[in-house]
Structure formats: C-alpha cells, structure tokens
Amino acid sequence: MQSSIDSVAKLISNASHVTVLTGAGVSKESGIPTFRDAQTGFWEKHRPEDLATPEGFLADPKLVWTWYDYRRKLLDNVQPNPGHQAIVDLEKLVDKVTVVTQNVDGLHQRAGSTDVIELHGSIKKFYCFDHEHEALDVPFDLEEPPLCNVCGSMIRPAVVWFGEALPHKLLNRGITECEESQVILVVGTSSLVQPAASLPLSGYHRGAKIIEVNPDATPLSRIAEVVLQGPSGEVLPKVVASLKNLKSNSN
C-alpha cells in the first residue's frame, strides 16, 4: 500500500489542479448514515420514492418534512473526519483544489475546504416548491413544511430528489474542473449514480490521472491510474503525509 500511496503523492506533486470527487462513503466515516442506511426503525417501511421525490413530497408533505428534519438533526452530533481534513490539507500543497461532492451535509465546508461544488444540494438550505424562493432560518421540529413568505407555496429542502436534474450550472462547472485537472481523486463513491459518475471520465478523456480511494472496487477501478483500497479517513492522511515529505525533500 505504501508504494501506491507514494505513487499517488508523486502524481499530485506534479499537478497544479486537483479535483476531489466525494460520495457518501466519506460522510459515513463521520457517522452519517447513507440514504438507505438511514431508513431504519420507523423509516424502513417507506420506499425512497415516498421520501425523496417531488411526487412523494406532494403526496405526504408532513412525512417528507419530518424525514429531512430527522436527517438534519443528525448533523448536530457529527464532525468532519480525517478524510475531510486531509482534503483541506491538500489546499496547502497544490495550487488549486476543487471539491465536487454528492453529499448534502456541508462537512467539507465545516472542515475548511474553500471551493466546494454541492452537486446534490444542501440539507441545511431550503427554498419553496413552486418558485425556489430561498427560505432562511428554518427551525427544527416543525410538524409540517412552513409556507413561503413570498408566494405561499410549501418550503422544501434544497436537495436534488430522485427524478430531478442536477443544477445545470453546478454540473457544468464540475465537468470543467475535471477537464482542467491533472489529477482527479474519486473518494468514497460507488461511481454508479449518474450523472455524477461520468464526471471523472470527462477529465480522463482529457488526460487526467484518476486516483480511486474506496474500500471496494467500482466500475471506475479499471481506468484508475492507482486504486487505494480502504476508507478515506485512513488513506488520505497517508497520501498527504507522503506528499508533504516529497515536497520537503525537493526543497
């Protein structure tokens, strides 16, 4: 493993732009259950279509609102983990680091990452269903969605639900960042959910080196320059340590 870590550090040391693509595995290491892991107890009798689609929200607004209130509360009891911190540390060692995440928990920002593209939105932000008017300071423990003070429609979480398109502007920027990167770190994601799964390919076809960090093999593993098998909270700090050592010895 150490030789592979050193190889990754060398690739990063020669890069002026690194994009880090992260998925649910990174947040899970902080104790945040994945979407399906969170469907335990009362929630396990509900289908994803009931809890995370526009149709489900309109059919039972109270159920969906309570589900997201429950998930939002989970964030009060978790902290960024060493994987998040290692990505922050990369910013001190590489000219440009961009984080493109499928996670909606804001842990990258809490850790200190300065350029984060939230492809799937944020569970801590809200807008109205009909016109996307932003809603601020939405309290916990409401039994049903509040109403927009501009148009009167129901307030919803600012996340991308099943069946909804990713925000065009964010997706395009994610593609551009990958295309302009020399190295793309793909961390804690199954690389199955589209269109996010196609982002590393856009960089790969422009010559970027793909580095995969994941406990299990994924469809992306076959084109990765290096696969570091393991949890990001263990692997990424070792990559950063090797990179620091490499740069120290070159000075």
Buried (B, 14 or more C-beta within 10 A) or exposed (E): EEEBBBBBBEBBBEBEBBBBBBBBBBBBBBEBBBEEEBBEEEBEEBEEEBBBBBEBBEEBBEBBBBBBBBBBEBBEEBEBBBBBBBBBBBBEBBEBBBBBBBBBBBBBBBBEBEBBBBBBBBBBBBBBBEEEBEBEEBEEEEEBBBBBEEEEBBBBBBBBBEEEEBBEEBBEBBBBBBBBBBBBBBBBBBBEBEEBBBBBBBBBEEEBBBBBBBEEEBEBBEEBBBBBBBBBBBBBBBBBBBBBEBBEEEE
